[in-house]
């Protein structure tokens, strides 16, 4: 970087605003770090609650944080609570954010395919929202047809969340259409979703992912514990257990920080894991009496080949040599982390864009299989066991999935290297925002 370029970079100040949820914090923080490494000033902005969760993670020069008040800051976990939380964020939070932006002025994460589907629904020219039926389907050029079961769940008329999330998405699309200078940054890389990105080229979409710690994206050998475990302050108990297992033998199961599984679903997962005869690591949060009851039942059911923990460092676990499969809800962060780690997955989508991500994993990228739920929206143990046998077995389909997983991992690593698509896109972002 020459002197003139450095002067331009130093004049940049990016504000990155995000929801105070773990699935938004991680990629937002990584985007901020990637920008800061290019010599610009970056401020991460969230609510007071969100700031408490991530302030200790800010260690890079040029990176700072700020927060704004939101009256409903702790009222977000229930359905009604989340609705009022979003409404408060739109009114009180937005005003406080404007005050914060003015203060700085005075001083001087979804995937591309889901966004493409949102655009098909809500764009002002040919959006289909308002004239669709429950059997609606969406076609993106060269990709398989997206039926109603593959679409983000809140788009469907019978979704309990559609009443307040659809207006938010409509407004979002209107703002983007009205401002030709706006850009949409997506946590993906061009090679992974090039067709979806092409389908909305008029929306100025820029792929800046995978937004993960660079150590997991540069092809480093993470089996060296002196390197890997230093990245996070975590207990190494489950890593010692993983170290004792053969390569690619362990099932890793986790359903994110927001999904709440029914008791019946947890019981089916438990029986499937135990009856599979394979070692497994299951992340299950303990947050209420039902969870504690489930933990006791599970502890009594374990046969010595399974371990259950309330939390783990997911990117480190997925990068461990013993992991052979990921049973997941298919949230975008988890899906992308599995791709970067080269781990095939069993998709058990619950809501939102998870159904769309599962479609891409199963039918487009070929890195996993989507488990089918019964009429009560429960994925039964026999279905999970069948999927495990496919993904971890010696059949042709399992071998193909594992090969595809390795291929996409290689492409993800190339994207973030100097000269790669994501590397070049970050440079482009800095240039066009100057």
N, C-alpha and C positions, 0 to 999 in steps of 0.2 A: 504494500500500500504506500503510495507516494504522499508527499506533504499535502497536496491539494485534496486528495481523496480523504486523508485523515481529517482535514478541517471540515469537509462536508459531513463525514460520519459523526464527528463530535457534535455537530449542530442538530442531529436527530434526537428526538425524545419520543419514545413509544409508550403509550399507555395501554396495558393489556387488562381488560375487564373480564371477570369470569364468575360463574356461580360458585359459592363456597362448598362444593361437593368434591370428594376425593377424586372422582373421575374427571373433573374439570381442573382441579389444582395441578395434578401431575403434568399433563401435556402443556398447560399454560406456563408453568414454571420452566419446562424444557425449552419452549419457544423463546421465552425471555432470555434464557441463558445463551441460546444460539445467536440471538440478536446482539446481546451484550458482548459476546466474543468477537463481534465484527466492529467493535469500537463505538457503539452507540449507547445512549442512556436509555434505560428501560425501567418503568415503574409498573409493578403489578398492583392492580386495584381490585379490591373485593370488599365484602361487608366485614364488620368488626369480628364476627364469628369466624369467617374464612381466614382472616389475618392471623388469629391465634393458632390455626392449624398449620400454617406454613412459614411463619416468620423465621423460625430457626433454620430453615432450609436455604436462606439467602446468604451466600458466601462469596459471590462473584463480584468483582469490581464493575461498577457501572449499573448494578442491579439494586433497586430499592423497592419499597412497598408502601402502600397507603391504603386506608380503609375509609368507608363511609357508613353512616348509621342506617339501619333498617329496623323499624319498630318490631317486626315479626322475626327477628334474627334467630330465635330459638324455636320457632313454631313452623316446622317444615316437614316433620316425619309422617304425619297422617295425611290422608288424601285432602281433607278440608283444610288442614294446616298448611299443606303445600300450596293450595289455591290462594289462601290469604297471604302466604309468604310472597308469591309471585306478584300479586296485586300491590302489596306494600312496596316491593322492589321497584315496580313500574312508577309509582307515585312518589313516595317519600325518598326512596333510594335514588331515583333518577335526579331529583332536585339536589340532593346532597352530592351526587356525583358531579353535577354541573358546577357546583360551588368548588369542588376539588379541582376540576379542570381549569376553572378561572384562576384558582390559586397558582397552579403551575404556569399558566399563561402569563400571569403578572410577574412570576419569577423568571421568566425568559426561556370436544374436542369432539365432530361427527364425520363421517366418511363422505366421500364425494358422491357415492351412489345414492345414499339416503338424501343428500341435499338435492340431487338431480330429481328424485321423486317428489320432494317438497315443491320444487320449481314447477313440475308438471301439474301439481295440484293448484298452486296459488299464483302463478304468473298472470298478469292482467290481460294478456292477449288471448291465450287459449287454455287457461287453467280450468280443470274439470271440477274443482270443488263447488258444491251447490247443485250439481247435476249428475251426481254419481249414485250408483246403487251398491248394495252390499257385495255384489260379485264383481266389482270394478277390477280391472287389471291395467298395468302400465307396461309399455314397451320402450326400452332404451335400445338404440341401434346396436346390433351384434350381440347383445346380452339376452339370456333367456327371458321369457315373459314373466313379469312379476304379478302373480295373482293376489287376491285379497289377503291370503295367509302369509304372503311375503312382504307386505307393506308395513311401514311403521304403524303400530297399533292405534295410535291416537287419531290417525286419519280416517278411521272407520266410524260410521255413524253410531254404532253400539258401544263405543269406547267410553268409559266413565271420565276419561281425561280430555275428550275432544272439545267439551264446552269451553274450557279456558285455554287449552294449548293451541287450538286452531286459530283463534284471533291473534295470538302472539306471533304465530308463524306467518299469517297473512300480513300483519303489520311489518314484519321483518322483510318480507319480499317486496312490499311496496316501497320501503325506504331504500332498498338496494336498487330498485328500478328507477327511482327518482334521482339518484345521485350517480352520474356516470363515472365519477372519480372513485367510487367505492370498489373494494376488492374483497373477495371471500377467501380466507386462508383455511385450508382443510388439512387435517392431520392424517395425511396419506402420502404416498409417493406415486409419481406419474405412471410408472410401469405397472403398478397394481390396479389402478382404476382409470386408465387412459380413455376408455370408451365413455365412461360417465362424465369425465371432465370435458371431453369433446362435445358431449350433448348439451352442455350449458356454457359453451365458450363465450357467449355474450354476457355472462355474469362475472367475467374477470376472476376466474377461480385460479388460485395459486396453491399447489401442493407443497407443504413445508414439513412433511413428516418423513419417517416416523419420529414423533416427539418423545424420545426416550433418552435416558442418560447415555452419553456418547460411548461409554465403555461397552454397552450392549449392542451398539450399532456399527462398531468398527472391526468386527471379526476377532476381538481379543479372546484369549483362552481364559475363560472364567472358571475353569476347574481348579485353578490355583487359588487356594483359600486365602493366602496372604494378600491376594489382590481383591478377590470378590467380596469377602466379608467386611473389609474395611470401608466399603461403599456405604454401608448402612449400620446403624447401631441397633443390632438385633441379637436376640439369643440364638446361639448356634445349635441348640438341641436338635431341631428338626433337620439341620444340615448334617449333623453327625449321623442321624438316622439315614438320610439320603445317601451319604457317603458309603454306607454299608450295603447298598443295593446294587445289583448288576446294571449295566448300561441299558437305558431305554426300557426299564422294567416297571417303573412306578407310574401309577395313575395319579394325576394331580386334579383335584376337584375344587372349584371355587365359583361363587355366584355373585361376586361384586359386593359393593358397599351399600347398595340401595335395594336390590331385589330381596323380597321377603317370601321365602318358600312356605307353602302349606305344610302342615305337619305330615300329611299323607305323602307328600312328595319327598320330604326328608327321609321318611321311613323306606320308601322305594329305593332311593339313592343308596341308603345304608346297606340294604339287603343285596343290591346289585354289586356294590363294591366288595362286600364280604364274600359273596358267592362267586365272584369272578376268579377268586384264587390268586389274585395278583396283589402286590403291595400297593398301598395307596396313602396319599396325604390329602386330607380334606380340611379346608378352611371353613369353619362354622362359627359365626359370631355368637357370643353369649350375652344377650341383652334383656331377657325377661325370664319368667318362671318356666315358660314352655321350652325355651332354649336349654335351660338347665336340666329339665326333665329329659329332653332329647339327648343331651350329653351323657347323662347317667345310663340311659338305655343303650347308647352306642358303646360306651365303655364296657358294658356287660356283654356286648355282642362281638367285640373285636377278638380276633383269633391270633393276635401277635403280629400280623402282617399289615396292620393299618395304624395310622396316627392321625389324630384330630387336633387342630390348633385353632384358636380364636382369630389369629392374624398371622400373615407371613409376608416376607418381601417377595412379591410375585415375580418380578422380572429376574431376580436371582434364582428363584426356584425353577422357573421355566428354562433358565439357561444351564441348569444342572445336568450333568451327563446321564443321570439315572432316570430322568423324566421321559416317558414314552408316549404320553397322551394327556390331553387337557380336557376335562369335562367342565363346560362353562356356559354361562348365560348368553354369551356372545355380545356383551357390551363392547363398544368399539375399542376402548383401551385394551381390554383383554384379548380381543381378536387380533389387533395389531401386534401386541406383545408376543402372541403365539407365533405370528408370521416371522417376526424378527428373530425369534428363538429357534425357528425351524421345527416346531412341535405340532403334530397333527391334533385335531380337536374333535370332540363330540359336542354338537350344538344343542343346547337346551334353552332356547330363547323364551323370555318371560313377557316382555313388553317393549314399547317404543321401537327404536330402530334395530333391536336385537334380531327380529325376524328377518329383516333385510340382510343383515350381516350373515346370518345363518345360510340364507339363500346363496350368497356369494361364495362362502366357504365350501358349500356342498357342490354347487353346480357350475361355478365359474373358476375359482382358484384350485379346486380339487384337493384341498388340504384337510378335509374332514367330512363327517357325515352328520346330517340333521336327525336327531331322535324324534320319533313321532309320538305325540301325546294322545291319550284316549279321550272319550267324549266329555270327561270331567276336567280336561286340561292337565291331567297328571301323566307324566312319563313313567310307565311301569317298569319294574325291575328287569323283566325279560327283554324289553326293548333296549334298556341301557346295556345289559349284558351282551345282547346281539351286536350293538354298536361297538362295544369294547373288543369283541372278538374280531370284528372287521378291521378296526383301526390298528390293533396291536397284534393281530394274527399274521400268519405266513401266507395268506391268500394274495392273489394278484392285486385286488383293490387296495388292500392295506399297504402293499409295497409301493403302489402308485402314489398313494397319499403321502407316504413318507418321502418319496422322491420329489413330489411337488412342494412339500414343506421346505425341503433343502433348497430347491430352486428359488422360491420366493425369498428365503432368508438371504441368499446370495445377491439377489436383485435389490433388496432393502439396504444391504451393506454398501453396494455400489452407489446407490442413490445419494447417500450422505457423504461419500468421499469427495475430495476435491475434484471438480469437473463433473460430478454426478448431477442428476436432475434436481434433487432437493438443494444441494449446495448452490447450484446456479440460480435456483428460484429465490433463495434468500438474498443473494446478491442483487437479483432483479428487484426484489421488494425494496431494498435499501435505495436503489437508484430511482425508482418511480415515486418514492415518498420524499425525495429530496426537494 
